[in-house]
């Protein structure tokens, strides 16, 4: 593993953040700066926290802390997707499913780092 871009959780979170960005642009104009902005920030925060945590990989506790932040942003993104589905009748089912998978992968990666990561 040369850098954070090699991590499966990074690759998946990046692809999903791009998908969420595109979905958010389909929201009504009045929502682009409310819900749209919020979901774009939370989805991109997952990717950014994975990258930042990896940059601190020498310090295992810091790495884990940023992965926990990434997991929390994943949960936040799921909440925003539910709001978009219920308020704006946009189909978010595939994204919800993908973000649930991502959350599981982040959780598994946290366990891996806790148990097997060599600083």
C-alpha angles and dihedrals in degrees: 000000000000100000145341091283088071092061116103090217090055094049093048094044091050093050091047092048089055090049091049091049090054092047092049090057089063091063119105113275093253089058097050091088097036118040093003094057093043095052092045090053096046094047093048090045089065091059094042093050092050090052094045092046091051089052087059094044090124087071105056095197092053091048091052092046092056091046088054089052088051090052091050091051088050089056090047091052090052090055091051091049090054091051091050091050095047099039102035102026093233116151107248097156096111092047091048089052092048093048090050088054090047091051090053092048092050090049091051091047090052089054090048092051091046094051108028111016115120113208 
